[in-house]
Amino acid sequence: MKTRNWKYFVVLHVIFLGIWGALVEIPEKNGFPATFGYIVWALTMVPAALIALKINNWKLDNDKKSIFLGMTVGLLGASGQLVLFMVLKIAPAYLVFPILSLTPVVTILLAILFLRERTKLIGWLGIAIALIAILALSYQPAENGSVTGYLWILLTVIPLLTWGTQGYVMRFANQSMKAESIFFYMMLSSIVLAPAALYMTDFSETVNWENDGLLLSIGVQSLNAFGVLFLVYAFRYGKAIIVAPMTTALSPVLTVVISLAIYSVVPHPIIIGGIVLAIIASVLMVMAEIKTADDNEQ
């Protein structure tokens, strides 16, 4: 497989994750608890992980360093995923995912603080615009009764931080581990946190186990599992410093577009401005990472 094919895996990842983000709240709206949605997601990771290991001839990096890095990457991602399901119970995807598209901010800042890396001027510009975007997205017009309070923003910050930190740790993991092994530990971590999701479930609510509940959730969560599998191969054949910001920034953009179309809503102009600024910020940070990678090669 040629190295340049990593771009195709990025495109597939963005498509799968973008569609997943727009549809992920639908099973919960049809009576299937968000916590059960997490468990279904964790289980759909299993066949994807087995496929990855099969392609890699069942070879798994199992030294102490690999286990630590792999589980750290996995737990950061899975914990953010668990909280995300909670966030989408109180806020629509078109508000949540623009904020999540800013995870490269966390990754870049951690690299600057702890690795003494430098980012380009456009990177700092992206970070500044990102802060403005978050303020705009948090705007609550008086006539808007669907999303009130700021709890959803506080909860959204959790996956923002965990996924941004995950991107930072993944840089180290990809230097010494096979991508398939990283994905295996991501799967294992998601299973480890499944009991926490079960504990958080409100069993007093009626659960819809019919086709528009369980099966719908399986279909939606499979998009995520195999979308992440495409990400694994994007990391395998591409450069992590380029792949990470591209994937974390672009799939939420697609989610926002699809989500707005599904719900046929036109947000307040200030919120629309926040969405646009978030997209601009994410693109600027991707460009900064690419330029930094090019400079490091020279």
Backbone as a ProteinNet text record, in pm:
[ID]
protein_1_A
[PRIMARY]
MKTRNWKYFVVLHVIFLGIWGALVEIPEKNGFPATFGYIVWALTMVPAALIALKINNWKLDNDKKSIFLGMTVGLLGASGQLVLFMVLKIAPAYLVFPILSLTPVVTILLAILFLRERTKLIGWLGIAIALIAILALSYQPAENGSVTGYLWILLTVIPLLTWGTQGYVMRFANQSMKAESIFFYMMLSSIVLAPAALYMTDFSETVNWENDGLLLSIGVQSLNAFGVLFLVYAFRYGKAIIVAPMTTALSPVLTVVISLAIYSVVPHPIIIGGIVLAIIASVLMVMAEIKTADDNEQ
[TERTIARY]
84.8	0	88.2	62	148.2	117.2	223.4	211.3	108.6	98.9	9.5	-137.4	-168.8	-307.4	-360.6	-274.6	-323.7	-431.7	-426.9	-527	-665	-672.1	-801.2	-859.4	-771.8	-818.4	-868.7	-803.3	-849.6	-988.9	-1009.4	-1140.1	-1247.7	-1217.9	-1314.9	-1345.3	-1240.3	-1260.4	-1351.5	-1324.5	-1404.5	-1549.7	-1572.8	-1709.5	-1783.2	-1718.8	-1782.8	-1809.3	-1706.8	-1723.1	-1815.9	-1813.1	-1901.7	-2047.6	-2079.1	-2216.4	-2254.9	-2162.1	-2189.7	-2225.3	-2149	-2174.9	-2312.9	-2359.9	-2491.6	-2605.3	-2577.9	-2683.4	-2679.4	-2570.2	-2548	-2656.1	-2718.9	-2820.4	-2958.3	-2975	-3107	-3154.6	-3070.2	-3119	-3167.7	-3097.9	-3139.1	-3273	-3294.7	-3422.8	-3534.8	-3499.8	-3598	-3610.2	-3566.1	-3587.6	-3478	-3361.1	-3249.4	-3147.2	-3127.3	-3043.9	-2904.9	-2855.2	-2722.1	-2614.6	-2633.4	-2535.1	-2532.1	-2648.6	-2651.8	-2585.9	-2600.5	-2535.4	-2384.7	-2330.3	-2185.9	-2147.9	-2225.5	-2195.1	-2199.7	-2299.6	-2308.3	-2185.2	-2144	-2023.9	-1902.4	-1886.6	-1772.4	-1772	-1889.2	-1898.9	-1872.1	-1912.2	-1885	-1736.5	-1661.4	-1516.8	-1448.3	-1511.9	-1449.2	-1426.4	-1530.3	-1503.4	-1405.3	-1410.4	-1315.6	-1173.4	-1154.5	-1021.5	-971.6	-1060.7	-1022.7	-981.2	-1052	-1015.1	-875.9	-849.6	-718.9	-607	-629.4	-527.4	-508.1	-617.1	-607	-521.4	-543.1	-463.5	-316.6	-291	-153.2	-99.8	-161.7	-118.3	-120	-218.4	-242	-123.4	-43.7	69.1	23.4	54.4	13.3	133.5	156.7	262.7	218.3	289.4	244.6	352.2	454.7	552.7	490.1	553.4	495.7	469.9	564.7	549.3	429.8	415.1	305	170.2	165.3	40	2.9	102.1	75.1	27.2	100.8	62.5	-71.3	-89	-212.5	-334	-322.9	-435.4	-460.1	-354.4	-372.3	-447.7	-405.7	-477	-622.8	-644.2	-778.2	-867.2	-816	-896.1	-931	-837	-866.4	-979.4	-971.2	-1074.6	-1208.6	-1207.1	-1331.4	-1401.1	-1324.5	-1384.7	-1450.9	-1384.6	-1445.3	-1570.8	-1568	-1684.7	-1802.1	-1774.1	-1879.7	-1947.4	-1868.1	-1924	-1999.9	-1949.7	-2015.9	-2159.3	-2181.8	-2317.7	-2407.9	-2351.9	-2428.6	-2458.2	-2359.3	-2375.5	-2487.4	-2491.7	-2589.4	-2732.2	-2749.2	-2883.2	-2940.3	-2852.1	-2899.2	-2864.3	-2784.2	-2747.5	-2736.9	-2777.1	-2773	-2630.3	-2613.4	-2480.5	-2424	-2511	-2458.5	-2398	-2424.5	-2359	-2237	-2246.7	-2141.2	-2018.9	-2039.1	-1926.1	-1837.6	-1888	-1792.7	-1689.5	-1731.6	-1636.4	-1537.4	-1587.6	-1499.1	-1401.2	-1434.6	-1341.1	-1215.9	-1219.3	-1106.9	-1010.2	-1023	-930.8	-783.7	-751.3	-609.9	-551.3	-636.8	-586.3	-516.8	-581.7	-526	-397.4	-401.6	-283.9	-165.1	-188.8	-81.4	-25.8	-114.2	-68.5	13.8	-27.7	48.7	186.8	192.5	321.4	412.3	352	430.8	481.4	395.6	431.4	531.9	510.4	589.8	697	677.5	776.9	858.3	825.8	894.7	885.4	776.2	756.5	708.7	729.2	683.4	576.1	481.8	380.2	391.8	337.7	345.3	247.8	262.8	174.6	28.7	4.9	-133.5	-188.1	-98.8	-142.3	-194.5	-118.9	-163.6	-290.6	-299.9	-420.6	-540.6	-517.7	-623.7	-669.3	-574.3	-607.8	-689.6	-649.1	-722	-864.6	-879	-1012.3	-1096.4	-1031.1	-1102.9	-1167.4	-1096.3	-1151.3	-1272.9	-1266.1	-1379.6	-1497	-1465.4	-1570.2	-1645.3	-1572.8	-1637.4	-1730.4	-1686.5	-1771.5	-1898.7	-1884	-2000	-2095.2	-2040.4	-2124	-2198.2	-2145.3	-2210.6	-2321.5	-2338.1	-2441.8	-2579.8	-2665.2	-2800.5	-2900.7	-2960.1	-3058.5	-3181.3	-3247.3	-3361.1	-3473.6	-3487.8	-3599.7	-3568.4	-3446.5	-3407	-3436.5	-3537.1	-3573.3	-3527.1	-3457.9	-3420.4	-3295.7	-3200.1	-3076.8	-3054.8	-3067.2	-3048.8	-2937.8	-2878.3	-2770.5	-2640.1	-2536.1	-2402.9	-2344.4	-2429.5	-2380.9	-2329.1	-2398.6	-2356.9	-2218.1	-2185.4	-2052.8	-1946.2	-1975.1	-1879.9	-1855.2	-1961.5	-1946.1	-1871.5	-1896.3	-1828.4	-1678.9	-1640.2	-1498	-1424.4	-1495	-1429.3	-1378.1	-1464	-1407.4	-1310.9	-1331.6	-1237	-1097.4	-1088.8	-958.8	-904.5	-990.3	-941.7	-899.4	-975.6	-939.5	-817.8	-806.1	-686.9	-562.5	-575.2	-463.5	-434.9	-540	-522.8	-435.9	-460.7	-379.4	-234	-210.6	-74.5	-3.8	-72.6	-13.7	4.3	-87.9	-81	46.1	100.3	226.2	336.4	340	441.6	411.7	285.2	247.6	283.2	260.1	286	434.3	519.2	663.7	716.4	646.2	697.7	599.2	476.1	373.5	312.3	261.8	182.8	44.9	-10.7	-141.4	-248.5	-237.1	-335.7	-335	-217.7	-207.8	-272.3	-251	-314.2	-465.6	-517.5	-662.5	-712.6	-635.4	-676	-690.7	-595.1	-603	-713.9	-745.7	-860.6	-988.8	-998.9	-1114.3	-1122.6	-1008.3	-1004.3	-1044.2	-998.4	-1031	-1179.6	-1238.8	-1382.1	-1463.4	-1417	-1485.1	-1467.4	-1349	-1320.4	-1416.3	-1453.1	-1541	-1689.6	-1720.7	-1861.2	-1938.3	-1880.4	-1953.9	-1989.7	-1905.4	-1935.9	-2060	-2070.6	-2188.9	-2313.3	-2298.4	-2411.6	-2455.6	-2358.4	-2388.4	-2461.9	-2430.2	-2490.2	-2629.6	-2672.7	-2801.3	-2917.9	-3017.3	-3140.3	-3237.5	-3244.3	-3326.7	-3475.3	-3509.1	-3650.6	-3713.2	-3627.9	-3676.8	-3704	-3803.3	-3835.8	-3734.5	-3679.4	-3578.2	-3643.3	-3616.7	-3669.5	-3573.2	-3611.8	-3526.4	-3564.1	-3660.9	-3706.8	-3608.8	-3650.2	-3560.9	-3512.2	-3595.8	-3554	-3478.4	-3444.1	-3366.8	-3232.2	-3229.5	-3104.4	-3038.4	-3112.8	-3052.8	-3007.1	-3085	-3044.3	-2913.9	-2902.3	-2779.2	-2660.7	-2681.5	-2572.9	-2523.2	-2618.2	-2579.9	-2502.9	-2550.6	-2485.5	-2347.3	-2336.8	-2208.1	-2105.7	-2151.7	-2058.5	-1987.7	-2056.2	-1991.8	-1870	-1884.6	-1773.3	-1659.8	-1694.8	-1591.7	-1506.7	-1572.1	-1495.4	-1435.8	-1496	-1434.1	-1301.8	-1297.7	-1173	-1072.5	-1120.8	-1030.7	-962.1	-1038	-976.5	-871.9	-899.3	-803.6	-673.6	-684.6	-566.7	-475.3	-534.6	-452.3	-405.3	-479.4	-429.6	-303.1	-301.9	-183.4	-69.7	-106.5	-3.2	73.6	1	64.9	91.7	38.9	63.2	141.9	160.2	234.1	135.6	158.3	65.4	46.1	154.2	146.5	53.5	29.7	-61.3	-198	-199.9	-325.3	-412.3	-351.6	-429.2	-511.8	-450.5	-532.5	-633.2	-598.8	-692	-818.7	-801.2	-916.6	-1001.7	-937.2	-1013.8	-1084.6	-1034.3	-1095.3	-1202.3	-1183	-1269.9	-1399.2	-1393.8	-1516.5	-1625.5	-1593.5	-1699.7	-1764.1	-1688.2	-1744.9	-1855.6	-1829.8	-1930.5	-2050.6	-2024	-2132.2	-2224.2	-2166.2	-2246	-2336	-2279.9	-2356.5	-2474	-2447.5	-2553.3	-2656.7	-2609.3	-2700.4	-2795.8	-2745.2	-2830.7	-2934.1	-2893.4	-2986	-3094	-3054.5	-3150.3	-3257.5	-3213.7	-3307.8	-3370.8	-3327.6	-3385.4	-3394.9	-3284.5	-3282.4	-3184.9	-3214.4	-3123.9	-3088.7	-2968.3	-2930	-2924	-2914.7	-2898	-2771.2	-2772.5	-2654	-2524.2	-2529.2	-2406.8	-2355.8	-2448.1	-2409.8	-2355.7	-2419.4	-2367.5	-2225.5	-2203.9	-2069.7	-1971.3	-2016.1	-1930.2	-1893.6	-1990.8	-1964.9	-1862.1	-1881.1	-1788	-1647.9	-1640.6	-1511	-1441.6	-1520.2	-1462.9	-1403.3	-1473.2	-1422.9	-1294.3	-1295.2	-1175.9	-1057.9	-1085.1	-979.3	-919.4	-1005	-955.5	-871.2	-914.5	-837.7	-701.9	-699	-572.2	-476	-528.6	-440.9	-389.1	-471.1	-422.8	-309.1	-327.7	-223.6	-95.3	-109.3	8	84.6	11.5	75.9	147.9	84.7	147.1	274.9	269.3	387.6	499.4	461	560.9	628	547.7	602.4	697	660.4	745.8	879.9	873.4	996	1088.1	1028.2	1107.2	1178.6	1121.9	1184.2	1303.2	1299.9	1405.7	1533.2
-119.5	0	124.3	215.3	331.8	435.4	504.1	600.7	708.7	750.3	860.9	826.8	698.1	658.5	698.4	753.4	798.7	904.8	980	1084.6	1024	908.8	844	797.3	748.7	706.5	825.9	940.3	1061.5	1098.8	1094.3	1127.8	1032.8	903.7	805	828.4	858.4	885.5	1006.3	1112.9	1235	1209.3	1133.3	1102.7	1019.6	911.4	823.1	895.7	966.5	1035.3	1155.2	1221.6	1335.8	1293.9	1184.9	1133.8	1081.1	1009.6	957.4	1070.1	1178.8	1289.1	1348.2	1352.8	1410	1315.9	1185.3	1087.5	1032.8	1056.2	987.1	1016.2	1132.6	1165.7	1111	1058	1010.9	889.5	784.7	671	713.1	806.9	851.6	923.5	997.5	1066	967.6	845.1	740.5	643	684.7	604.8	506.7	520.7	432.5	513.1	483.8	568.1	593.7	715	752.4	661.9	619.4	530.7	394.5	346.5	222.5	244.5	367	399.5	386.4	428	413.2	266.2	183.5	40.2	-23.1	14.8	-36.6	6.1	132.9	180.5	98	71.2	-6.8	-145.7	-205.4	-340.6	-338.4	-230.7	-224.8	-204.7	-160.3	-146.1	-282.3	-385.8	-518.7	-576.7	-588.3	-644.4	-560	-427	-341.3	-368.7	-389.8	-419.6	-555.4	-652.2	-785.3	-778.8	-698.8	-681.9	-620.4	-518.6	-453.5	-551.5	-631.7	-729	-835.9	-876.9	-978.4	-925.3	-800	-739.3	-733.3	-715.6	-706.7	-843.7	-951.6	-1089.3	-1120.2	-1061.4	-1087.2	-1048.4	-955.5	-907	-789.9	-796.9	-693.3	-647.5	-518.3	-463.4	-476.7	-559.5	-586.7	-562.5	-482.5	-444.6	-339.5	-311.9	-222.8	-82.8	-32.2	101.8	108.7	7	5.5	-5.6	-90.8	-105.6	25.9	91.9	218.7	325.5	341.7	443.3	410.4	283.7	242.8	262.5	221.5	236	382.9	463	606.1	672.2	642.1	694.5	649.6	521.1	465.8	523.1	533.4	584.4	731.2	809.3	949.4	961.2	880.7	885.7	834.5	722.5	660.9	745.6	805.6	890.7	1012.7	1070.6	1182.6	1139.8	1020	967.2	947.3	897.5	873.6	1004.4	1107.4	1238	1298.4	1276.4	1330.7	1281.9	1153.3	1100.7	1175.5	1216.2	1292.3	1433.1	1493.7	1630.4	1636.4	1536.5	1538.6	1515.9	1486.2	1478	1617.1	1717.1	1849.9	1957.1	1924.9	2022.5	1954	2022.6	1962.2	1953.2	1862.2	1837.8	1961	2043.6	2158.9	2264.8	2255.2	2342.6	2275.8	2146.1	2073.9	2051.8	2008.1	1966.2	2079.9	2201.8	2309.4	2329.8	2314.3	2326.3	2210.4	2090.4	1973.9	1980.2	2058.5	2072.9	2148.9	2206	2286.1	2205	2072.9	1990.6	2011	2046.8	2073.6	2185.7	2275.9	2381.6	2319.5	2220.4	2153.4	2080.3	2006.5	1930.6	2022.9	2134.1	2228	2292.7	2335.5	2400.7	2305.4	2178.6	2080.7	2059.7	2056	2038.8	2159	2278.3	2398.5	2400.3	2361.6	2368.4	2261.6	2138.2	2026.5	1977.4	1999.4	1955.1	2071.1	2190.8	2311.7	2328.3	2275.6	2293.7	2436.3	2480.2	2611.5	2597.1	2688.6	2689.5	2818.8	2816.8	2933.2	3042.3	3159.5	3270.7	3234.4	3159.4	3122.3	3026.2	2951.6	2865.1	2945.9	3049.6	3137.7	3212.2	3251	3317.3	3222.7	3095.4	2995.5	2979.2	2978.6	2965.8	3085.8	3205.9	3326.9	3324.8	3286.5	3279	3171.6	3062.8	2955.5	3005.5	3087.3	3141.2	3229.7	3309.3	3393	3305.7	3196.8	3106.3	3044.1	3002.7	2941.8	3042.3	3167.3	3270.6	3290.8	3291.7	3310.1	3191	3071	2951.2	2940.3	3005.4	3001.2	3105.5	3188.2	3292	3228.6	3278.7	3226.6	3339.7	3349.8	3454.8	3435	3545.1	3539.7	3452.3	3447.7	3369.9	3222.5	3182.6	3042	2965.5	2878.4	2802.8	2659	2619.6	2479.3	2442.4	2534.4	2508	2622.9	2593.6	2697.3	2656.6	2757.7	2730	2700.1	2681	2659.8	2523.5	2435	2301.8	2228.8	2244.6	2173.2	2217.1	2344.8	2392.6	2333.3	2332.5	2276.3	2128.5	2056	1913.8	1893.8	1981.7	1970.2	1993	2073.6	2099.4	1971	1875.9	1750.8	1671.3	1635.2	1566.8	1654.6	1786.3	1876.2	1857.1	1851.3	1834.9	1693.3	1593	1454.3	1418.1	1460.1	1428.1	1507.8	1632.1	1709.3	1647.8	1600.8	1532.9	1399.7	1333.2	1207.3	1226.7	1335.8	1365	1386.6	1448.1	1473.2	1341	1253.8	1124.9	1035.5	1047.5	962.6	989.1	1110.1	1139.2	1045.5	1023.1	933.8	788.5	752.2	613.4	572.6	661.1	627	615.8	663.9	652.9	514	439.7	310.4	195	224.4	120.7	114.5	-4	-19	42.7	99.1	163.4	63.1	-60.4	-162.5	-189.3	-185.8	-207.5	-92.9	29.2	144.6	129	87.7	70.5	-39.8	-146.8	-255.6	-203.8	-124.3	-72.3	32.1	101.6	192	112.4	-1.1	-88.5	-140.9	-187.7	-243.7	-138.8	-16.8	91.6	123.5	119.4	147.5	41.4	-83.8	-191.8	-173.6	-130.4	-109.7	-8.7	95	198.9	166.8	55.1	18.7	3	-60.1	-68.4	68.4	169	304.2	357.4	330.2	372.7	301.2	172.4	95.8	151.4	189.3	245.5	378.9	455.2	587.6	579.9	462.7	447.2	464.6	538.6	554.6	444.9	337.6	223	246	362.6	394.8	436	471.4	508.6	384.3	394.7	285	280.7	162.5	145.8	90.8	155.8	112.2	10.6	-115.7	-221.7	-257.4	-185.7	-220.4	-168.4	-181.1	-147	-2.8	88.1	227.9	259.7	157.4	175.9	107.2	-21.3	-96.2	-105.6	-150.4	-169.2	-36.4	68.4	200.6	242.1	215.5	248.9	169.4	41.9	-41.1	16	54.3	109.9	239.4	326.9	456.6	439.7	357	341.7	268.5	185.2	117.1	218.2	327.9	433.4	486.9	504.6	554.7	453.2	326.8	223.9	207.7	197.5	176.6	307.9	419.8	548.3	563.4	519.4	523.6	424.4	312.3	216.1	279.5	357.9	430.5	528.1	587.4	679.9	607.9	484.2	405.2	393.9	367.8	350.7	483.9	590.1	722.8	752.6	714	732.7	641	521.2	425.1	471.4	528.4	564.2	713.8	793.4	936.9	980.4	1110.3	1164.9	1210.9	1167.3	1197.1	1346.9	1424.8	1568.4	1636.8	1571.4	1624.9	1559.3	1426.8	1352.1	1392.7	1406.3	1433.6	1561	1676.6	1797.4	1795.9	1732.7	1727.6	1652.3	1535.8	1451.8	1509.7	1562	1616.2	1745.7	1815.8	1943.1	1928.3	1837.2	1833.5	1754.8	1642.5	1563.5	1640.9	1721.3	1800.2	1901.1	1950.7	2044.4	1976.3	1853.8	1778	1748.7	1717.5	1692.7	1813.1	1931	2053.9	2073.5	2056.9	2077	1979.8	1850.7	1750	1772	1805	1825.4	1941	2050.7	2164.9	2128.3	2044.5	2001.8	1910.2	1818.1	1723.2	1795.5	1888.9	1956.5	2080.6	2115.3	2228.1	2353	2384.7	2500.7	2605	2728.9	2838.6	2905	2878.6	2935.1	3087.5	3146.2	3291.1	3331.8	3450.9	3495.2	3490.3	3518.9	3513.3	3369.4	3274.7	3133.6	3086.6	3131.6	3099	3152.3	3274.6	3331.8	3247.3	3195.4	3108.6	2981.4	2922.6	2800.5	2828	2940	2976.1	3001.7	3072.3	3100.9	2972.4	2877.3	2749.7	2675.1	2678.9	2612.8	2680.1	2813.9	2888.6	2858.2	2856.5	2829.7	2691.6	2591.3	2454.4	2442.4	2510.5	2507.4	2574.2	2687.9	2757.7	2671.4	2597.9	2513.5	2393.7	2342.1	2235.2	2287.5	2406.7	2466.1	2489.5	2532.7	2556.8	2427.7	2318.4	2189.6	2139.3	2156.6	2111.7	2190.2	2321.6	2404.9	2368.9	2339.8	2301.3	2169.3	2074.9	1946.1	1963.6	2051.6	2074.6	2136.4	2229.3	2293.2	2193.6	2100	2000.2	1905.3	1888.3	1798.8	1865.2	1998.2	2069.8	2084
0	0	0	-90.3	-103.6	3.9	43.9	152.4	122	-3.9	-34.4	-8.9	6	28	165	250.9	379.9	363.4	254.6	231.9	211.8	147.6	127.5	259.8	348.1	479.5	560.7	545.3	613.7	563.8	432.3	374.4	425.6	426.3	476.4	623.7	700.8	843.3	863.1	790.9	803.6	766.2	658.9	615.6	721	767	864.1	996.1	1048	1176.4	1163.6	1050	1029.9	1030	959.8	957.1	1094.9	1158.9	1294.1	1389.6	1387.5	1478.6	1461.2	1336.4	1308.8	1350.8	1348.9	1377.8	1519.8	1594.7	1720.7	1824.8	1817.2	1917	1882.4	1760.5	1716.7	1795.8	1819.1	1899.3	2036.3	2101.3	2234.7	2227.6	2120.2	2102.3	2072.9	2033.2	2007.8	2124.3	2241.6	2361.2	2396.1	2333.4	2364.3	2443.4	2572.8	2659.4	2603	2627.4	2579	2637.4	2762.9	2825.9	2756	2712.8	2635.9	2499.9	2447.6	2320.9	2332.5	2448.4	2469.8	2469.6	2537.9	2545.6	2407.1	2328.3	2191.2	2111.8	2129.9	2060.2	2098.2	2228	2274.9	2211.3	2199.7	2142	1991.3	1922.3	1778.3	1750.8	1851.9	1835.5	1825.7	1882.6	1887.8	1748.2	1662.8	1528.6	1448.7	1465.5	1393.8	1439.4	1570.7	1624	1574	1566.3	1517.1	1370.5	1292.3	1151.4	1140.5	1224.5	1222	1257	1362.2	1402	1295.2	1231.4	1125.2	1010.5	972.4	865.1	904.1	1035	1084.6	1128	1077.2	1107.2	1257.3	1327	1468.7	1557.5	1508.6	1589.1	1675.7	1804.5	1899.3	1980.7	1983.6	2069	2214.5	2291.1	2428.8	2534.1	2499.7	2601.1	2692.4	2805.7	2905.7	2850	2773.5	2717.3	2623.6	2538.8	2443.4	2514.2	2615.3	2690.1	2757.8	2817.7	2886.5	2788.1	2677.8	2580.7	2515.6	2478.6	2412.9	2502.2	2628.6	2721.2	2754.4	2761	2787	2672.9	2550.2	2433.2	2436.2	2464.8	2464.6	2573.3	2694.8	2806.5	2788.3	2734	2706.5	2604.3	2500.6	2397.8	2446.7	2518.7	2565	2671.1	2761.8	2864.7	2801.2	2700.4	2629.6	2556.4	2501.1	2429.8	2523.9	2642.5	2741.3	2780	2802.5	2839	2721.2	2599.9	2481.3	2471.8	2501.1	2496.7	2594.4	2708.4	2805.9	2755.4	2690.5	2639.8	2536.8	2448.1	2340	2388.1	2516.2	2573.7	2598.9	2613.4	2650.8	2548	2448	2345.8	2210	2102.5	1968.7	1914	1820.1	1762.8	1694.2	1634.5	1561	1653.5	1785.7	1881.9	1945.3	1969.2	2040.2	1952.9	1829	1747	1695.3	1676.8	1644.8	1754.9	1880.8	1991.4	1988.4	1959	1954.8	1838	1736	1623.7	1665.6	1786.2	1834.5	1920.4	1920.8	1999.9	1961.9	1834.7	1804.9	1889.7	1941.3	2029.4	2149.5	2210.2	2328.7	2291.6	2179.4	2136.5	2112.3	2042.2	2010.3	2136.2	2226.8	2349.3	2436.1	2443.7	2520.4	2459.1	2326.3	2258.4	2283.2	2286.1	2311.7	2455.2	2550.4	2691.9	2733.5	2685.9	2736.4	2639.6	2511	2413.4	2358	2404.6	2359.9	2208.5	2150.6	2007.9	1981	1859.5	1819	1712.7	1715.2	1610.9	1531.2	1413.6	1326.7	1374	1316.2	1349.9	1323	1213.4	1182.3	1288.1	1354	1462.6	1580.3	1618	1726	1686.7	1559	1510.7	1522.3	1487.6	1499.9	1643.5	1736.7	1878.2	1925.6	1883.2	1921.9	1866.9	1741.1	1680.1	1748.2	1790.1	1858.7	1987.3	2061.1	2185.6	2158.1	2052.8	2014.3	1971.4	1899	1851.7	1968.6	2072.3	2188.6	2257.2	2267.4	2327	2244.1	2111.2	2024.4	2033	2039.8	2046.6	2179.3	2281.6	2412.5	2425.6	2322	2325.9	2329.8	2418.4	2432.9	2414.7	2295.5	2271.5	2358.9	2391.8	2483.5	2430.9	2296.3	2241.6	2229.1	2261.2	2246.3	2374.1	2368.6	2487.4	2482.5	2374.4	2358.9	2437.1	2444.7	2517.6	2615.3	2741.9	2843.4	2939.2	3003	3096.9	3025.6	3104.4	3048.8	3085.3	3139.9	3174.8	3052.5	2939.7	2818.7	2773.9	2794.2	2755.7	2847.8	2977.5	3074	3045.3	3011.1	2979.6	2847.9	2750.1	2621.5	2635.1	2732.5	2755.9	2793.4	2855.8	2898.6	2778.6	2679.4	2562	2483.8	2486.5	2420.1	2478	2610.6	2677.3	2662.3	2681.6	2673.7	2532.3	2432.1	2293.9	2248.3	2296.1	2264	2325.3	2450.3	2516.4	2449.3	2402.9	2331.2	2207.2	2132.6	2015.1	2051.4	2167.3	2215.4	2247.4	2321.3	2359.2	2236.4	2140.9	2022.4	1941.5	1953.5	1884.7	1933.1	2064.9	2121.1	2084.4	2091	2064.8	1922.3	1826.4	1687.1	1654.7	1743.9	1721.3	1752.7	1835.7	1880.3	1864.1	1820.9	1812.9	1673.7	1641.6	1520.8	1543.3	1438	1448.9	1492.3	1443.8	1480.8	1630.2	1691.3	1835.8	1912.2	1863.5	1927.3	1923.7	1808.8	1796.1	1888.6	1903.4	1992.6	2135.6	2180.7	2317.3	2330.5	2222.2	2224	2243.6	2174.7	2191.9	2334.4	2386.3	2520.8	2624.7	2606.5	2699.2	2697.4	2578.6	2569.8	2643.8	2638.6	2711.2	2861.5	2903	3045.3	3107.4	3032	3084.6	3067.9	3002	2982.1	3113.6	3218.8	3346.1	3403.2	3380.1	3427.9	3357	3227.6	3152.6	3204.4	3234.9	3287.9	3422.8	3505.1	3637.4	3624.9	3523.1	3503.4	3442.2	3401.3	3334	3430.4	3387.5	3465	3422.4	3500.1	3463	3487.7	3542.4	3558.1	3425	3327.6	3195.4	3111.7	3026.2	2935.4	2822.1	2796.9	2692.6	2566	2454	2325.6	2264.9	2270.7	2216.6	2072.9	2016.5	1882.4	1777.3	1650.2	1540.3	1544.5	1592.7	1596.2	1723.9	1802.2	1923.3	1913.5	1948.4	1951.9	1814.9	1714.2	1582.2	1522.3	1547.3	1500.3	1566.1	1695.5	1767.6	1713.8	1685.6	1631.2	1498.3	1412.5	1283.1	1297	1384.1	1402.5	1464.6	1569.4	1638.6	1552.6	1459.8	1369.1	1279.5	1246.8	1168.6	1242.4	1373.4	1453.7	1459.9	1490.8	1507.9	1382.6	1268.2	1145.8	1094.7	1133.4	1102.3	1174.3	1299.6	1376	1318.3	1266.1	1202.3	1080.9	1003.2	891.6	943.9	1060.4	1120.5	1154.2	1202.5	1234.9	1113.6	997.3	878.2	821.4	849.8	813.2	892.4	1022	1105	1060.6	1015	976.8	853.1	755.2	629.4	614.5	706.6	703.8	825.5	840.4	953.2	1059.6	1181.9	1290.1	1309.2	1291.1	1315.3	1214.2	1099.4	999	1009.2	1026.2	1029.7	1147.9	1266	1387.6	1377.8	1345.8	1337.8	1224.7	1111.3	999.4	1036.2	1098.3	1129.1	1240.9	1345	1457.6	1420.8	1320.5	1283.1	1175	1079.9	962.8	982.9	1055.6	1073.1	1147.8	1251.8	1315.7	1220.7	1123.4	1026.1	947.1	901.5	827.5	917.1	1044.2	1139.2	1150.8	1162.2	1175.5	1053.9	934.8	811.7	804.6	831.1	823.8	933.7	1053.9	1166.7	1140.3	1086.5	1054.8	949	852.5	747.9	804.4	893.8	951.6	1032.3	1114.8	1204.4	1142.3	1021.2	948.4	1036.1	1102.1	1190.3	1136	1167.4	1135.4	1267.7	1320.5	1450	1446.4	1563.6	1574.8	1499.8	1436.9	1360.5	1439.3	1568.6	1649.1	1658.8	1673.7	1680.2	1545.2	1437	1303.8	1288.9	1338.8	1335.7	1414.5	1529.6	1610.2	1537	1466.3	1388.6	1279.4	1208.4	1101.1	1157	1270.2	1331.4	1376.9	1430.3	1473.2	1354.7	1241.9	1121	1073.4	1071.8	1030	1122.3	1253.5	1351	1330.6	1308.8	1291.1	1164.3	1056.5	931.5	950.3	1020.8	1045	1125.4	1223.1	1305.1	1226.5	1136.4	1048.1	960.9	905	821.2	900.7	1026.1	1110.4	1135.7	1162.3	1187.3	1062.7	947	822.1	794.3	815	791.3	890.7	1015.2	1113.8	1075.4	1027.2	984.8	866.5	771.1	654.7	697.8	794.8	842.5	912.2	984.1	1056.8	961.7	840.2	743.2	674.4	671.2	598.7	682.3
[MASK]
++++++++++++++++++++++++++++++++++++++++++++++++++++++++++++++++++++++++++++++++++++++++++++++++++++++++++++++++++++++++++++++++++++++++++++++++++++++++++++++++++++++++++++++++++++++++++++++++++++++++++++++++++++++++++++++++++++++++++++++++++++++++++++++++++++++++++++++++++++++++++++++++++++++++++

